[in-house]
Amino acid sequence: MQWTDRIRQVKIILVVMAVLIAVASLVASNLLTRDLYVEEHKKMEIWAEAMRTLSVDDENAGMNLVLKVIEDNTTIPIVVFGANDSVQVYRNIKVKADNEADSLRLIAAMGASMRDAGRCIRIQMDGDASDDKSEKSYIDVCYDDSLMLKRLATYPYVQLGVVLIFVVVAIFALLTSKRAEQNKVWVGLSKETAHQLGTPISSLMAWAEILKETYPDDALIPEMDKDVKRLQLIADRFSKIGSLPEPVPSSLSEVVDHVIDYMDRRTSKKVTMIREMPAEDIIVRLNASLFEWVIENLCKNAVDAMEGSGTITIRVSDTGQRAVIEVEDTGKGIRKKDIGNVFRPGFTTKQRGWGLGLSLAKRIVEEYHKGRIFVKRSEVGVGTTFRIELLK
């Protein structure tokens, strides 16, 4: 639980940092965009006034200065409409057309869009403030944002995307690193456990053989022998963690029977084990020893959830391409907020527990058998169903 909470805290911190960076970037860029827009609008007023002066042809206006102002605009797209909304002048606009008439038609449409958007300055050509359109004594200077302003407006969103990618990569790298570290610890611990169990198990096997010869009629000695073999099986399972065991065609009926036989002898009589199998046996490529471990883990968790009293149903079915195993219990169920965490290493709802059983089960099913394990359904106070899907 602690490691899970720590990872969740790191994720929250990274997301908050990304949001703060994005918000600061958006605010700063919007301020810059607004200032640049105001500056371009002022430039357009000057440019429009230069156009009016050039059209009026005032001898005292300084024609060279007017022409210089007009020619210096190399960034802001401009369309100037004269009489009858005809295009008189346009600058910094590129269109692709077959002939000049088509080009002017496209430019006029662009200018009309600018005017409809309110990006237009009306200049009186003869000093008359009248708006009588019949005389057409004015020109409309229509303009759009410069390429620089458009780029600056989209920059915050690009930066936001980069920040989000950074956060995702950072979280992925963190989880991958932690998972790799955990895998090394689990593999080392498993192999060391198998190694440490090897010597006492060998001694117990030898003592069991001696007892068989000494007391051949004792009914307890065969049971002891079964438990010793069970220890040997557990050691064998631990030794296979971290390696890639070779799956072989195996009977799911036999796997389920072994698990039920083992659980029946080691659980309360108040726990009922129900076996639901199809008429025809299902053969799947798997490592029977490790896969039995998965079913046993699910059954042991079910017994704990039922607090020693209830029903466990192991249901096997064939969907054609997949073999399905479901383990259903009548226990206390899993809260919705915890369902997404049940397979995380270290997560447990028990007062005593390492939170590794379901994590190992997931590793065995998905990495060793290329299958899938998940919580099919769970309801507090009703029970839980785990579902395993294996390719045939």
C-alpha positions as CSV (number, residue, x, y, z in Angstrom):
1,M,0.0,0.0,0.0
2,Q,2.8,2.4,0.9
3,W,4.6,2.0,-2.4
4,T,1.3,2.3,-4.3
5,D,0.5,5.5,-2.4
6,R,4.0,6.9,-3.1
7,I,3.7,6.3,-6.8
8,R,0.3,7.9,-6.8
9,Q,1.7,11.0,-5.0
10,V,4.6,11.3,-7.5
11,K,2.1,11.1,-10.4
12,I,0.0,13.8,-8.8
13,I,3.0,16.0,-8.3
14,L,4.1,15.6,-11.9
15,V,0.6,16.4,-13.2
16,V,0.3,19.5,-11.0
17,M,3.7,20.7,-12.2
18,A,2.6,20.2,-15.8
19,V,-0.6,22.1,-15.3
20,L,1.2,25.0,-13.6
21,I,3.8,25.1,-16.4
22,A,1.0,25.0,-19.0
23,V,-1.1,27.7,-17.3
24,A,1.9,30.0,-16.9
25,S,2.9,29.4,-20.5
26,L,-0.7,30.1,-21.7
27,V,-1.0,33.3,-19.7
28,A,2.4,34.6,-20.8
29,S,1.8,33.8,-24.5
30,N,-1.7,35.3,-24.4
31,L,-0.2,38.6,-23.0
32,L,2.4,38.6,-25.7
33,T,-0.2,37.8,-28.4
34,R,-2.4,40.6,-27.2
35,D,0.4,43.2,-27.1
36,L,1.5,42.1,-30.6
37,Y,-2.0,42.3,-31.9
38,V,-2.4,45.9,-30.6
39,E,1.0,46.8,-32.2
40,E,-0.1,45.4,-35.5
41,H,-3.4,47.2,-35.4
42,K,-1.5,50.5,-34.9
43,K,0.8,49.7,-37.8
44,M,-2.3,49.0,-39.9
45,E,-3.7,52.4,-39.0
46,I,-0.5,54.1,-40.1
47,W,-0.5,52.0,-43.3
48,A,-4.1,52.9,-44.1
49,E,-3.4,56.6,-43.5
50,A,-0.4,56.3,-45.9
51,M,-2.8,54.7,-48.5
52,R,-5.2,57.6,-48.1
53,T,-2.4,60.1,-48.5
54,L,-1.1,58.4,-51.6
55,S,-4.6,58.2,-53.1
56,V,-5.4,61.8,-52.4
57,D,-2.0,62.7,-54.0
58,D,-1.3,65.6,-51.7
59,E,1.9,67.3,-53.0
60,N,2.9,68.3,-49.5
61,A,2.4,64.8,-48.0
62,G,5.9,63.5,-48.7
63,M,5.3,60.8,-51.2
64,N,8.6,59.1,-50.6
65,L,7.8,58.6,-46.9
66,V,4.3,57.3,-47.8
67,L,5.7,54.8,-50.3
68,K,8.3,53.7,-47.7
69,V,5.6,53.0,-45.1
70,I,3.6,51.0,-47.6
71,E,6.6,49.0,-48.8
72,D,7.8,48.3,-45.3
73,N,4.8,46.1,-44.5
74,T,6.2,42.6,-45.4
75,T,4.3,40.5,-42.8
76,I,0.7,41.6,-42.4
77,P,-1.7,40.3,-45.1
78,I,-3.7,43.2,-46.5
79,V,-6.5,43.6,-49.1
80,V,-7.7,47.1,-50.1
81,F,-11.2,47.5,-51.5
82,G,-12.1,50.5,-53.7
83,A,-15.2,51.4,-55.6
84,N,-17.7,48.6,-56.1
85,D,-15.7,46.4,-53.7
86,S,-13.0,45.9,-56.3
87,V,-9.5,44.9,-55.1
88,Q,-7.2,47.8,-55.5
89,V,-4.1,46.6,-53.6
90,Y,-3.1,43.5,-51.8
91,R,0.1,42.5,-50.0
92,N,1.6,39.5,-48.3
93,I,-1.1,37.1,-49.7
94,K,-0.3,34.1,-51.8
95,V,-2.9,32.3,-53.8
96,K,-2.8,29.6,-56.4
97,A,-5.0,30.1,-59.4
98,D,-4.9,29.5,-63.1
99,N,-5.3,33.2,-64.1
100,E,-5.3,36.7,-62.8
101,A,-9.1,36.9,-62.7
102,D,-9.3,33.8,-60.5
103,S,-6.6,35.2,-58.2
104,L,-8.4,38.4,-57.7
105,R,-11.6,36.5,-57.0
106,L,-9.9,34.5,-54.3
107,I,-8.2,37.6,-52.8
108,A,-11.6,39.4,-52.8
109,A,-13.1,36.5,-50.9
110,M,-10.2,36.5,-48.4
111,G,-10.7,40.3,-47.9
112,A,-14.4,39.9,-47.4
113,S,-13.7,37.3,-44.6
114,M,-11.4,39.8,-43.0
115,R,-14.0,42.5,-43.1
116,D,-16.7,40.2,-41.8
117,A,-14.4,39.4,-38.8
118,G,-14.1,43.1,-38.0
119,R,-10.5,43.4,-39.2
120,C,-11.1,46.5,-41.4
121,I,-10.2,50.2,-41.3
122,R,-12.3,52.6,-43.4
123,I,-10.4,55.6,-44.8
124,Q,-12.3,58.7,-46.2
125,M,-10.6,59.7,-49.5
126,D,-11.9,63.3,-49.9
127,G,-12.2,64.4,-46.3
128,D,-16.0,63.9,-46.4
129,A,-17.3,62.0,-43.4
130,S,-20.4,60.9,-45.2
131,D,-21.1,57.2,-45.4
132,D,-23.1,57.5,-48.6
133,K,-22.1,54.3,-50.4
134,S,-23.3,55.6,-53.7
135,E,-20.5,58.1,-53.8
136,K,-17.9,55.5,-52.6
137,S,-15.7,58.3,-51.2
138,Y,-13.7,55.8,-49.0
139,I,-11.6,52.7,-49.2
140,D,-11.7,49.6,-46.9
141,V,-8.3,48.4,-45.7
142,C,-8.8,44.8,-44.6
143,Y,-6.1,42.9,-42.8
144,D,-5.3,39.6,-41.0
145,D,-2.9,38.5,-38.3
146,S,0.7,38.2,-39.4
147,L,2.3,34.8,-39.6
148,M,4.4,35.6,-36.5
149,L,1.2,36.4,-34.5
150,K,-0.5,33.2,-35.7
151,R,2.6,31.2,-34.7
152,L,2.7,32.9,-31.3
153,A,-1.0,32.1,-30.7
154,T,-0.5,28.4,-31.4
155,Y,2.8,28.2,-29.5
156,P,1.2,27.6,-26.0
157,Y,-0.7,24.6,-27.2
158,V,2.4,23.1,-28.7
159,Q,4.2,23.7,-25.5
160,L,1.3,22.2,-23.5
161,G,1.6,19.1,-25.7
162,V,5.3,18.9,-25.1
163,V,4.8,19.2,-21.3
164,L,2.2,16.5,-21.4
165,I,4.5,14.2,-23.4
166,F,7.2,14.9,-20.9
167,V,4.9,14.0,-17.9
168,V,3.8,10.7,-19.6
169,V,7.3,9.7,-20.5
170,A,8.5,10.5,-16.9
171,I,5.7,8.5,-15.3
172,F,6.3,5.6,-17.7
173,A,10.1,5.7,-17.0
174,L,9.4,5.8,-13.3
175,L,7.0,2.8,-13.4
176,T,9.3,0.8,-15.7
177,S,12.3,1.4,-13.5
178,K,10.3,0.5,-10.4
179,R,8.9,-2.6,-12.1
180,A,12.3,-3.8,-13.2
181,E,13.7,-3.3,-9.7
182,Q,10.8,-5.2,-8.2
183,N,11.3,-8.0,-10.7
184,K,14.9,-8.4,-9.8
185,V,14.0,-8.5,-6.1
186,W,11.3,-11.1,-6.6
187,V,13.4,-13.3,-8.8
188,G,16.3,-13.1,-6.4
189,L,14.1,-13.8,-3.4
190,S,12.3,-16.7,-5.2
191,K,15.5,-18.4,-6.2
192,E,17.1,-17.9,-2.8
193,T,13.9,-19.4,-1.2
194,A,14.0,-22.4,-3.5
195,H,17.7,-22.9,-2.7
196,Q,17.2,-22.7,1.1
197,L,14.3,-25.1,0.9
198,G,16.2,-27.7,-1.1
199,T,18.4,-29.1,1.7
200,P,15.7,-29.6,4.4
201,I,13.3,-31.0,1.8
202,S,15.9,-33.6,0.7
203,S,16.4,-34.6,4.4
204,L,12.6,-34.9,4.9
205,M,12.3,-37.1,1.9
206,A,15.0,-39.4,3.2
207,W,13.4,-39.6,6.6
208,A,10.1,-40.3,5.1
209,E,11.6,-43.3,3.2
210,I,13.1,-44.6,6.4
211,L,9.8,-44.3,8.2
212,K,8.1,-46.2,5.4
213,E,10.5,-49.1,5.8
214,T,10.3,-49.0,9.6
215,Y,6.6,-48.6,10.0
216,P,5.1,-49.9,6.7
217,D,1.5,-50.1,8.1
218,D,1.4,-46.6,9.6
219,A,-1.4,-44.6,7.9
220,L,0.1,-41.2,8.7
221,I,3.4,-41.7,6.9
222,P,1.8,-41.5,3.4
223,E,0.2,-38.2,4.4
224,M,3.6,-36.9,5.6
225,D,5.0,-38.0,2.3
226,K,2.4,-36.0,0.4
227,D,3.3,-32.9,2.4
228,V,6.9,-33.3,1.7
229,K,6.2,-33.7,-2.0
230,R,4.1,-30.5,-1.7
231,L,7.1,-28.7,-0.3
232,Q,9.1,-29.9,-3.1
233,L,6.5,-28.6,-5.6
234,I,6.5,-25.2,-3.9
235,A,10.3,-25.0,-4.1
236,D,10.1,-26.0,-7.8
237,R,7.6,-23.2,-8.4
238,F,9.9,-20.6,-6.7
239,S,12.8,-21.8,-8.7
240,K,10.9,-21.1,-12.0
241,I,10.1,-17.5,-11.1
242,G,12.3,-15.3,-13.3
243,S,12.9,-18.0,-15.9
244,L,10.7,-18.9,-18.9
245,P,9.3,-22.3,-18.2
246,E,8.3,-24.3,-21.3
247,P,4.6,-24.8,-21.6
248,V,3.3,-28.2,-22.6
249,P,-0.2,-29.4,-23.6
250,S,-2.1,-29.9,-20.3
251,S,-5.6,-30.8,-19.2
252,L,-7.5,-28.0,-17.4
253,S,-9.6,-30.6,-15.8
254,E,-6.6,-32.2,-14.1
255,V,-5.3,-28.8,-13.0
256,V,-8.6,-27.9,-11.4
257,D,-8.9,-31.3,-9.8
258,H,-5.5,-31.0,-8.2
259,V,-6.3,-27.5,-6.8
260,I,-9.7,-28.6,-5.4
261,D,-8.2,-31.8,-3.9
262,Y,-5.5,-29.7,-2.2
263,M,-7.9,-26.9,-1.0
264,D,-10.5,-29.4,0.3
265,R,-8.0,-31.0,2.7
266,R,-6.7,-27.7,4.0
267,T,-9.8,-25.5,4.4
268,S,-12.8,-25.5,6.8
269,K,-15.7,-27.9,6.1
270,K,-17.8,-24.7,5.9
271,V,-16.2,-23.9,2.6
272,T,-17.8,-25.6,-0.3
273,M,-15.8,-26.1,-3.5
274,I,-17.9,-26.4,-6.7
275,R,-16.4,-27.6,-10.0
276,E,-18.1,-26.7,-13.3
277,M,-16.4,-28.3,-16.4
278,P,-17.5,-28.7,-20.0
279,A,-18.4,-32.2,-21.3
280,E,-15.1,-32.4,-23.3
281,D,-11.8,-31.8,-21.6
282,I,-9.9,-28.6,-22.7
283,I,-6.2,-29.0,-23.5
284,V,-4.1,-25.8,-23.2
285,R,-0.3,-25.3,-23.5
286,L,0.8,-24.2,-20.0
287,N,3.1,-25.0,-17.1
288,A,0.8,-26.9,-14.9
289,S,2.8,-26.4,-11.7
290,L,2.8,-22.6,-12.0
291,F,-0.8,-22.4,-13.3
292,E,-2.0,-24.4,-10.3
293,W,-0.3,-21.9,-8.1
294,V,-2.4,-19.1,-9.8
295,I,-5.7,-21.0,-9.1
296,E,-4.6,-21.8,-5.5
297,N,-3.9,-18.1,-4.9
298,L,-7.3,-17.1,-6.1
299,C,-8.9,-19.8,-3.9
300,K,-6.9,-18.8,-0.8
301,N,-7.9,-15.2,-1.3
302,A,-11.5,-16.3,-1.7
303,V,-11.3,-18.3,1.6
304,D,-9.9,-15.2,3.4
305,A,-12.6,-13.0,1.9
306,M,-15.3,-15.4,3.0
307,E,-13.8,-15.6,6.5
308,G,-13.8,-19.4,6.4
309,S,-17.4,-19.9,5.4
310,G,-19.0,-19.8,1.9
311,T,-18.8,-21.3,-1.6
312,I,-16.0,-21.2,-4.2
313,T,-17.0,-22.1,-7.7
314,I,-14.3,-22.9,-10.3
315,R,-15.9,-22.7,-13.7
316,V,-14.1,-23.7,-17.0
317,S,-15.5,-23.0,-20.5
318,D,-14.4,-22.9,-24.1
319,T,-15.1,-19.9,-26.3
320,G,-13.5,-21.4,-29.4
321,Q,-10.2,-19.5,-29.5
322,R,-9.8,-19.2,-25.8
323,A,-10.1,-21.3,-22.7
324,V,-11.7,-19.4,-19.8
325,I,-11.3,-20.1,-16.1
326,E,-13.4,-18.3,-13.6
327,V,-13.0,-18.4,-9.8
328,E,-16.1,-17.1,-8.0
329,D,-16.6,-16.6,-4.3
330,T,-19.3,-15.5,-1.9
331,G,-17.0,-13.3,0.1
332,K,-17.1,-9.6,1.2
333,G,-16.2,-8.3,-2.3
334,I,-13.8,-5.6,-3.4
335,R,-14.6,-1.9,-3.3
336,K,-14.8,-0.2,-6.7
337,K,-11.9,2.1,-5.9
338,D,-9.6,-0.8,-5.1
339,I,-10.4,-3.0,-8.1
340,G,-7.8,-1.2,-10.3
341,N,-5.1,-1.8,-7.6
342,V,-5.6,-5.5,-6.7
343,F,-2.8,-6.7,-9.0
344,R,-0.4,-4.0,-8.0
345,P,2.6,-5.3,-5.9
346,G,2.3,-4.4,-2.3
347,F,-1.5,-3.7,-2.4
348,T,-3.4,-5.7,0.2
349,T,-6.6,-5.2,2.2
350,K,-5.5,-7.7,4.8
351,Q,-3.9,-6.7,8.1
352,R,-1.2,-9.3,7.5
353,G,-0.1,-9.8,4.0
354,W,2.6,-8.8,1.5
355,G,0.3,-8.0,-1.4
356,L,2.3,-10.2,-3.8
357,G,-0.1,-13.2,-4.4
358,L,-2.2,-11.6,-7.1
359,S,0.8,-9.7,-8.6
360,L,2.6,-13.0,-9.0
361,A,-0.6,-14.6,-10.4
362,K,-0.8,-11.8,-13.0
363,R,2.9,-12.3,-14.0
364,I,2.4,-16.0,-14.4
365,V,-0.7,-15.7,-16.5
366,E,0.4,-12.8,-18.7
367,E,4.1,-13.1,-19.1
368,Y,4.5,-16.9,-18.9
369,H,1.3,-18.0,-20.6
370,K,0.4,-14.9,-22.7
371,G,-3.0,-14.9,-21.2
372,R,-5.1,-12.4,-19.3
373,I,-6.4,-12.1,-15.8
374,F,-8.8,-9.5,-14.4
375,V,-11.7,-8.9,-12.0
376,K,-14.8,-9.8,-14.0
377,R,-17.2,-8.5,-11.4
378,S,-17.2,-7.7,-7.7
379,E,-19.9,-6.4,-5.3
380,V,-19.4,-5.6,-1.7
381,G,-21.2,-8.0,0.5
382,V,-22.0,-10.4,-2.4
383,G,-18.7,-11.7,-3.8
384,T,-16.0,-11.5,-6.4
385,T,-15.3,-13.3,-9.7
386,F,-11.8,-13.5,-11.2
387,R,-11.5,-14.4,-14.9
388,I,-8.5,-15.9,-16.7
389,E,-8.4,-16.2,-20.5
390,L,-5.8,-18.4,-22.2
391,L,-5.2,-18.9,-25.9
392,K,-5.7,-22.5,-27.0
